[in-house]
Amino acid sequence: MAETIIGPTIQIEGDISGSDALAVHGLVRGGRIQVKDGVVIHASGRVEGDVESAAVEIAGVVQGNVAATDKVEIKAGGKLFGDVKAPRILIADGASFKGNINMGG
């Protein structure tokens, strides 16, 4: 499995799609991320748009809706402002979340 890395000084505007895992250390704005294997938004990462993947891990900031077929995890220090749709949701102590949760099938 390959992983695509968006570095801390990189800014991307628009949609991102593919099947490899994605690690966001920089800024993704104004589009939708649709990645099959998984998305990790690291502490320095910021996403302003929707995220769809098998698993989504948030240690940085996401302003948009998140959908996962497996799980969404908001780590300590991570911030999510948007709705979540996933069968499993983990929110760590010290994480911030504002939105709605849908765990139904």
DSSP file (Angstrom, degrees, kcal/mol; ACC not computed):
  #  RESIDUE AA STRUCTURE BP1 BP2  ACC     N-H-->O    O-->H-N    N-H-->O    O-->H-N    TCO  KAPPA ALPHA  PHI   PSI    X-CA   Y-CA   Z-CA
    1    1 A M              0   0    0      0, 0.0     2,-0.2     0, 0.0    19,-0.1   0.000 360.0 360.0 360.0 126.1    0.0    0.0    0.0
    2    2 A A        -     0   0    0      2,-0.0    19,-1.5    20,-0.0     2,-0.4  -0.519 360.0-147.6 -89.3 161.3    1.4    3.4   -1.0
    3    3 A E  E     -a   21   0A   0     17,-0.2     2,-0.5    -2,-0.2    19,-0.2  -0.998   2.9-146.7-133.4 132.5    0.8    6.6    0.8
    4    4 A T  E     -a   22   0A   0     17,-2.8    19,-3.1    -2,-0.4     2,-0.5  -0.845  17.5-156.0 -96.9 132.0    0.5   10.1   -0.6
    5    5 A I  E     -a   23   0A   0     -2,-0.5     2,-0.8    17,-0.2    19,-0.2  -0.930  11.8-159.1-115.2 127.7    1.9   12.8    1.6
    6    6 A I  E     -a   24   0A   0     17,-3.0    19,-3.0    -2,-0.5    20,-0.9  -0.914  31.7-134.5-101.0 107.6    0.8   16.5    1.5
    7    7 A G    >   -     0   0    0     -2,-0.8     3,-1.7    18,-0.2    20,-0.2  -0.024  19.3-102.6 -65.1 165.1    3.7   18.3    3.2
    8    8 A P  T 3  S+     0   0    0      0, 0.0    -1,-0.1     0, 0.0    -2,-0.0   0.706 120.9  45.7 -64.1 -21.5    3.3   21.0    5.8
    9    9 A T  T 3  S+     0   0    0     17,-0.1     2,-0.4     2,-0.0    -2,-0.1   0.370  93.0 102.3-101.5   5.5    4.1   23.8    3.4
   10   10 A I    <   -     0   0    0     -3,-1.7    17,-2.4     2,-0.0     2,-0.4  -0.717  49.5-168.8 -93.1 137.4    1.9   22.5    0.6
   11   11 A Q  E     -b   27   0A   0     -2,-0.4     2,-0.4    15,-0.2    17,-0.2  -0.995   5.0-172.3-124.0 129.1   -1.6   24.0   -0.1
   12   12 A I  E     -b   28   0A   0     15,-2.8    17,-3.0    -2,-0.4     2,-0.5  -0.975   7.0-163.6-123.2 133.5   -4.0   22.3   -2.5
   13   13 A E  E     +b   29   0A   0     -2,-0.4     2,-0.2    15,-0.2    17,-0.2  -0.972  55.6  23.4-115.4 129.2   -7.3   23.7   -3.7
   14   14 A G  S    S-     0   0    0     15,-2.1    17,-0.3    -2,-0.5     2,-0.1  -0.689  95.6 -25.0 118.6-171.6   -9.9   21.3   -5.2
   15   15 A D        -     0   0    0     -2,-0.2     2,-0.4    16,-0.2    18,-0.2  -0.453  43.0-163.6 -82.7 148.9  -10.8   17.6   -5.1
   16   16 A I  E     +c   33   0A   0     16,-2.7    18,-3.1    -2,-0.1     2,-0.3  -1.000  17.9 165.5-128.3 129.6   -8.5   14.7   -4.3
   17   17 A S  E     +c   34   0A   0     -2,-0.4     2,-0.3    16,-0.2    18,-0.2  -0.987  13.6 104.5-143.8 154.3   -9.4   11.1   -5.2
   18   18 A G  E     -c   35   0A   0     16,-1.7    18,-1.8    -2,-0.3     4,-0.1  -0.964  63.3 -98.1 163.7-173.5   -7.7    7.8   -5.4
   19   19 A S  S    S+     0   0    0     -2,-0.3    18,-1.4    16,-0.2    -1,-0.1   0.645  85.5  91.0-110.6 -19.5   -7.2    4.5   -3.7
   20   20 A D  S    S-     0   0    0     16,-0.1    18,-0.3     1,-0.1   -17,-0.2  -0.347  87.3 -91.9 -74.5 158.8   -3.9    4.9   -1.8
   21   21 A A  E     -a    3   0A   0    -19,-1.5   -17,-2.8    16,-0.2     2,-0.4  -0.300  40.1-145.1 -65.3 154.0   -3.8    6.2    1.7
   22   22 A L  E     -ad   4  39A   0     16,-2.4    18,-2.6   -19,-0.2     2,-0.5  -0.990  11.8-166.1-129.5 130.8   -3.4   10.0    2.2
   23   23 A A  E     -ad   5  40A   0    -19,-3.1   -17,-3.0    -2,-0.4     2,-0.6  -0.977  10.1-159.0-115.6 123.3   -1.5   11.9    4.9
   24   24 A V  E     +ad   6  41A   0     16,-3.1    18,-2.2    -2,-0.5    21,-0.3  -0.900  31.0 150.7-108.5 113.6   -2.2   15.6    5.2
   25   25 A H  S    S+     0   0    0    -19,-3.0   -18,-0.2    -2,-0.6    -1,-0.2   0.533  72.0  41.1-107.5 -16.8    0.4   17.8    6.9
   26   26 A G  S    S-     0   0    0    -20,-0.9    20,-2.6    19,-0.1     2,-0.4   0.133 102.4 -58.7-106.8-140.7   -0.5   20.9    4.9
   27   27 A L  E     -be  11  46A   0    -17,-2.4   -15,-2.8   -20,-0.2     2,-0.5  -0.944  33.7-176.4-120.2 129.4   -3.7   22.6    3.8
   28   28 A V  E     +be  12  47A   0     18,-2.5    20,-3.1    -2,-0.4     2,-0.4  -0.994  22.0 178.0-120.3 124.0   -6.5   21.1    1.5
   29   29 A R  E     +be  13  48A   0    -17,-3.0   -15,-2.1    -2,-0.5    20,-0.2  -0.951  44.4   7.9-133.5 144.5   -9.2   23.7    0.7
   30   30 A G  E    S+     0   0A   0     18,-1.9     2,-0.2    -2,-0.4    19,-0.2   0.679 103.5  63.7  73.8  22.6  -12.4   24.0   -1.2
   31   31 A G  E    S- e   0  49A   0     17,-0.6    19,-0.7   -17,-0.3     2,-0.4  -0.767  79.6 -85.7-152.2-161.6  -12.9   20.4   -2.4
   32   32 A R  E     - e   0  50A   0     -2,-0.2   -16,-2.7    17,-0.2     2,-0.6  -0.966  22.5-145.9-124.1 137.6  -13.6   16.9   -1.4
   33   33 A I  E     +ce  16  51A   0     17,-2.8    19,-2.9    -2,-0.4     2,-0.5  -0.920  20.5 175.4-100.7 120.5  -11.2   14.2   -0.4
   34   34 A Q  E     +ce  17  52A   0    -18,-3.1   -16,-1.7    -2,-0.6     2,-0.4  -0.902  12.4 158.0-126.9 100.5  -12.3   10.7   -1.6
   35   35 A V  E     -c   18   0A   0     17,-2.3    19,-0.5    -2,-0.5   -16,-0.2  -0.986  32.0-152.4-129.4 133.2   -9.7    8.1   -0.8
   36   36 A K  S    S+     0   0    0    -18,-1.8    18,-1.1    -2,-0.4   -17,-0.2   0.945  87.3  44.7 -70.9 -50.7  -10.2    4.4   -0.5
   37   37 A D  S    S-     0   0    0    -18,-1.4     2,-0.2     1,-0.2   -16,-0.2   0.838 117.5 -65.9 -73.4 -36.3   -7.5    3.2    1.9
   38   38 A G        -     0   0    0    -18,-0.3   -16,-2.4    16,-0.1     2,-0.4  -0.726  34.5-128.8 156.0 152.9   -7.6    5.9    4.6
   39   39 A V  E     -df  22  56A   0     16,-2.4    18,-2.7    -2,-0.2     2,-0.5  -0.993  14.9-170.5-128.9 131.2   -6.9    9.5    5.4
   40   40 A V  E     -df  23  57A   0    -18,-2.6   -16,-3.1    -2,-0.4     2,-0.8  -0.984   6.6-163.1-121.3 121.4   -4.8   10.9    8.3
   41   41 A I  E     -df  24  58A   0     16,-3.1    18,-3.4    -2,-0.5    19,-1.2  -0.898  22.2-149.7-101.3 106.4   -4.9   14.6    9.0
   42   42 A H    >   -     0   0    0    -18,-2.2     3,-2.2    -2,-0.8    19,-0.3  -0.130  31.4 -91.1 -72.8 171.9   -1.8   15.2   11.1
   43   43 A A  T 3  S+     0   0    0      1,-0.3    -1,-0.1    17,-0.2   -18,-0.1   0.805 129.7  45.7 -56.4 -33.0   -1.6   17.9   13.8
   44   44 A S  T 3  S+     0   0    0     16,-0.1    -1,-0.3   -20,-0.1     2,-0.2   0.510  98.2 101.0 -86.4  -4.4   -0.2   20.4   11.3
   45   45 A G    <   -     0   0    0     -3,-2.2    16,-2.0   -21,-0.3     2,-0.3  -0.491  48.2-173.2 -87.8 151.2   -2.9   19.5    8.7
   46   46 A R  E     -eg  27  61A   0    -20,-2.6   -18,-2.5    14,-0.2     2,-0.5  -0.990   4.2-169.2-143.1 132.7   -6.0   21.4    7.9
   47   47 A V  E     -eg  28  62A   0     14,-2.5    16,-3.0    -2,-0.3     2,-0.6  -0.989   6.7-172.5-124.2 126.0   -8.9   20.4    5.6
   48   48 A E  E     +eg  29  63A   0    -20,-3.1   -18,-1.9    -2,-0.5   -17,-0.6  -0.779  66.1  42.8-114.6  83.0  -11.6   22.8    4.5
   49   49 A G  E    S-e   31   0A   0     -2,-0.6   -17,-0.2    14,-0.6     2,-0.2  -0.937  96.8 -51.4 162.7 179.7  -14.0   20.4    2.7
   50   50 A D  E     -e   32   0A   0    -19,-0.7   -17,-2.8    -2,-0.3     2,-0.4  -0.495  42.3-154.1 -84.2 150.3  -15.6   17.0    3.0
   51   51 A V  E     +eh  33  66A   0     14,-2.5    16,-2.7   -19,-0.2     2,-0.4  -0.991  12.4 178.9-127.2 129.7  -13.6   13.8    3.6
   52   52 A E  E     +eh  34  67A   0    -19,-2.9   -17,-2.3    -2,-0.4     2,-0.3  -0.997  24.7 119.6-131.5 129.3  -14.7   10.3    2.5
   53   53 A S  E    S- h   0  68A   0     14,-1.9    16,-1.3    -2,-0.4    17,-0.3  -0.959  70.9 -91.8-167.1 178.3  -12.7    7.1    3.1
   54   54 A A  E    S+     0   0A   0    -18,-1.1    16,-2.9   -19,-0.5    17,-1.2   0.931 113.0   7.9 -68.6 -46.1  -12.6    3.7    4.8
   55   55 A A  E     - h   0  71A   0     15,-0.2   -16,-2.4   -19,-0.2     2,-0.4  -0.998  67.4-164.3-138.5 140.0  -11.0    5.2    7.9
   56   56 A V  E     -fh  39  72A   0     15,-2.1    17,-2.9    -2,-0.4     2,-0.5  -0.991   2.4-170.0-128.6 126.3  -10.3    8.9    8.9
   57   57 A E  E     -fh  40  73A   0    -18,-2.7   -16,-3.1    -2,-0.4     2,-0.6  -0.968   6.8-164.0-117.4 127.7   -8.0    9.9   11.6
   58   58 A I  E     +fh  41  74A   0     15,-3.2    17,-2.9    -2,-0.5    20,-0.3  -0.936  33.1 144.2-120.8 113.6   -8.0   13.6   12.7
   59   59 A A  S    S+     0   0    0    -18,-3.4   -17,-0.2    -2,-0.6    -1,-0.1   0.487  77.5  41.4-114.1 -15.5   -5.2   15.1   14.8
   60   60 A G  S    S-     0   0    0    -19,-1.2    19,-2.9    18,-0.1     2,-0.4   0.247 107.3 -58.0-101.3-133.5   -5.4   18.5   13.0
   61   61 A V  E     -gi  46  79A   0    -16,-2.0   -14,-2.5   -19,-0.3     2,-0.4  -0.967  39.4-175.7-125.3 132.8   -8.4   20.5   11.9
   62   62 A V  E     -gi  47  80A   0     17,-2.4    19,-2.8    -2,-0.4     2,-0.6  -0.994   5.7-173.9-125.5 125.4  -11.3   19.5    9.6
   63   63 A Q  E     +gi  48  81A   0    -16,-3.0   -14,-0.6    -2,-0.4     2,-0.3  -0.861  62.0  51.4-114.9  92.2  -14.0   22.0    8.6
   64   64 A G  S    S-     0   0    0     17,-1.1     2,-0.2    -2,-0.6   -14,-0.2  -0.913  94.3 -58.1 161.5 174.4  -16.4   19.8    6.7
   65   65 A N        -     0   0    0     -2,-0.3   -14,-2.5    17,-0.2     2,-0.4  -0.547  43.5-153.0 -83.8 147.3  -18.4   16.6    6.8
   66   66 A V  E     -hj  51  84A   0     17,-3.0    19,-2.3   -16,-0.2     2,-0.4  -0.980  12.4-178.9-124.8 130.3  -16.6   13.3    7.3
   67   67 A A  E     +hj  52  85A   0    -16,-2.7   -14,-1.9    -2,-0.4     2,-0.3  -0.996   5.3 174.3-129.0 133.8  -17.9    9.8    6.1
   68   68 A A  E     -h   53   0A   0     17,-2.5   -14,-0.3    -2,-0.4   -13,-0.1  -0.996  31.1-149.6-139.2 144.0  -16.1    6.5    6.7
   69   69 A T  E    S+     0   0A   0    -16,-1.3   -15,-0.2    -2,-0.3   -14,-0.1   0.698 101.1  19.8 -82.5 -19.5  -17.0    2.9    6.0
   70   70 A D  E    S-     0   0A   0    -16,-2.9    18,-0.6   -17,-0.3     2,-0.3   0.757 122.5 -32.4-111.7 -68.9  -15.0    1.7    9.0
   71   71 A K  E     -hk  55  88A   0    -17,-1.2   -15,-2.1    16,-0.1     2,-0.4  -0.997  33.2-143.8-157.0 158.5  -14.3    4.4   11.6
   72   72 A V  E     -hk  56  89A   0     16,-2.0    18,-2.7    -2,-0.3     2,-0.5  -0.997  21.5-169.7-122.1 129.9  -13.6    8.0   12.3
   73   73 A E  E     -hk  57  90A   0    -17,-2.9   -15,-3.2    -2,-0.4     2,-0.7  -0.980  10.3-164.6-125.4 124.4  -11.1    8.9   15.1
   74   74 A I  E     -hk  58  91A   0     16,-3.0    18,-2.9    -2,-0.5   -15,-0.2  -0.932  21.6-152.4-105.4 113.7  -10.6   12.4   16.5
   75   75 A K    >   -     0   0    0    -17,-2.9     3,-2.6    -2,-0.7    21,-0.2  -0.302  35.1 -70.9 -83.0 166.4   -7.4   12.4   18.5
   76   76 A A  T 3  S+     0   0    0      1,-0.3    19,-0.2    19,-0.1    -1,-0.2  -0.364 127.1  18.6 -55.9 128.1   -6.4   14.6   21.4
   77   77 A G  T 3  S+     0   0    0     17,-1.2    -1,-0.3     1,-0.4    18,-0.1   0.202  98.6 125.4  90.9 -15.7   -5.9   18.1   20.0
   78   78 A G    <   -     0   0    0     -3,-2.6    18,-2.8   -20,-0.3     2,-0.4  -0.450  45.1-156.3 -75.8 150.7   -7.9   17.2   16.8
   79   79 A K  E     -il  61  96A   0    -19,-2.9   -17,-2.4    16,-0.2     2,-0.4  -0.995  11.5-176.4-134.1 130.5  -10.8   19.4   15.8
   80   80 A L  E     -il  62  97A   0     16,-2.1    18,-2.3    -2,-0.4     2,-0.6  -0.985   5.6-177.9-128.5 122.4  -13.8   18.5   13.6
   81   81 A F  E     +il  63  98A   0    -19,-2.8   -17,-1.1    -2,-0.4     2,-0.3  -0.865  58.7  51.8-117.1  92.3  -16.4   21.1   12.7
   82   82 A G  S    S-     0   0    0     16,-1.5   -17,-0.2    -2,-0.6     2,-0.2  -0.924  90.2 -58.7 162.1 175.6  -19.0   19.1   10.6
   83   83 A D        -     0   0    0     -2,-0.3   -17,-3.0    16,-0.2     2,-0.4  -0.503  41.6-147.5 -85.1 152.0  -21.2   16.0   10.6
   84   84 A V  E     -jm  66 101A   0     16,-3.1    18,-2.5   -19,-0.2     2,-0.4  -0.964  13.1-176.0-121.6 134.8  -19.8   12.5   10.9
   85   85 A K  E     +jm  67 102A   0    -19,-2.3   -17,-2.5    -2,-0.4    18,-0.2  -0.950  34.9 117.4-129.5 112.8  -21.2    9.3    9.3
   86   86 A A        -     0   0    0     16,-1.6   -17,-0.1    -2,-0.4   -15,-0.1  -0.959  65.2-121.5-167.3 151.5  -19.5    6.1   10.3
   87   87 A P  S    S+     0   0    0      0, 0.0     2,-0.4     0, 0.0   -16,-0.1   0.776 103.5  35.0 -72.0 -24.8  -20.2    2.8   12.1
   88   88 A R  E     -k   71   0A   0    -18,-0.6   -16,-2.0   -20,-0.1     2,-0.4  -0.997  67.2-178.6-132.4 134.3  -17.5    3.5   14.7
   89   89 A I  E     -k   72   0A   0     -2,-0.4     2,-0.5   -18,-0.2   -16,-0.2  -0.994   4.6-170.7-134.9 127.2  -16.5    6.9   16.1
   90   90 A L  E     -k   73   0A   0    -18,-2.7   -16,-3.0    -2,-0.4     2,-0.5  -0.975   1.7-175.4-118.3 126.8  -13.7    7.5   18.6
   91   91 A I  E     -k   74   0A   0     -2,-0.5   -16,-0.2   -18,-0.2     3,-0.1  -0.960  18.0-145.5-124.1 112.5  -13.3   10.9   20.2
   92   92 A A    >   -     0   0    0    -18,-2.9     3,-2.0    -2,-0.5     2,-0.2  -0.305  30.3 -90.0 -75.5 157.1  -10.3   11.2   22.5
   93   93 A D  T 3  S+     0   0    0      1,-0.3    -1,-0.1   -17,-0.1     3,-0.1  -0.507 118.7  29.7 -61.4 128.3  -10.1   13.3   25.7
   94   94 A G  T 3  S+     0   0    0      1,-0.4   -17,-1.2    -2,-0.2    -1,-0.3   0.380  93.5 122.4  97.2  -3.0   -8.9   16.7   24.6
   95   95 A A    <   -     0   0    0     -3,-2.0     2,-0.4   -19,-0.2    -1,-0.4  -0.531  53.8-137.6 -86.4 158.8  -10.5   16.5   21.1
   96   96 A S  E     +l   79   0A   0    -18,-2.8   -16,-2.1   -21,-0.2     2,-0.3  -0.963  23.9 172.7-119.4 136.9  -13.0   19.1   19.8
   97   97 A F  E     +l   80   0A   0     -2,-0.4     2,-0.4   -18,-0.2   -16,-0.2  -0.984  10.6 174.4-145.4 130.9  -16.2   18.2   17.9
   98   98 A K  E     +l   81   0A   0    -18,-2.3   -16,-1.5    -2,-0.3     2,-0.3  -0.926  50.6  53.3-136.7 112.0  -19.1   20.3   16.7
   99   99 A G  S    S-     0   0    0     -2,-0.4     2,-0.3   -18,-0.2   -16,-0.2  -0.982  82.5 -57.4 160.9-164.2  -21.7   18.6   14.5
  100  100 A N        -     0   0    0     -2,-0.3   -16,-3.1     2,-0.0     2,-0.4  -0.809  36.0-142.9-112.5 153.2  -24.0   15.6   14.3
  101  101 A I  E     -m   84   0A   0     -2,-0.3     2,-0.5   -18,-0.2   -16,-0.2  -0.962  11.9-174.2-118.0 132.0  -23.2   11.9   14.4
  102  102 A N  E     +m   85   0A   0    -18,-2.5   -16,-1.6    -2,-0.4    -2,-0.0  -0.958  15.4 161.0-124.5 110.4  -24.9    9.2   12.3
  103  103 A M        +     0   0    0     -2,-0.5    -1,-0.1   -18,-0.2   -18,-0.1   0.362  42.3 111.8-106.5   2.0  -23.9    5.7   13.1
  104  104 A G              0   0    0      1,-0.1    -2,-0.1     0, 0.0   -18,-0.0  -0.314 360.0 360.0 -77.7 159.3  -26.9    4.0   11.5
  105  105 A G              0   0    0     -2,-0.1    -1,-0.1   -18,-0.0    -3,-0.0   0.426 360.0 360.0 -97.5 360.0  -26.8    1.9    8.4
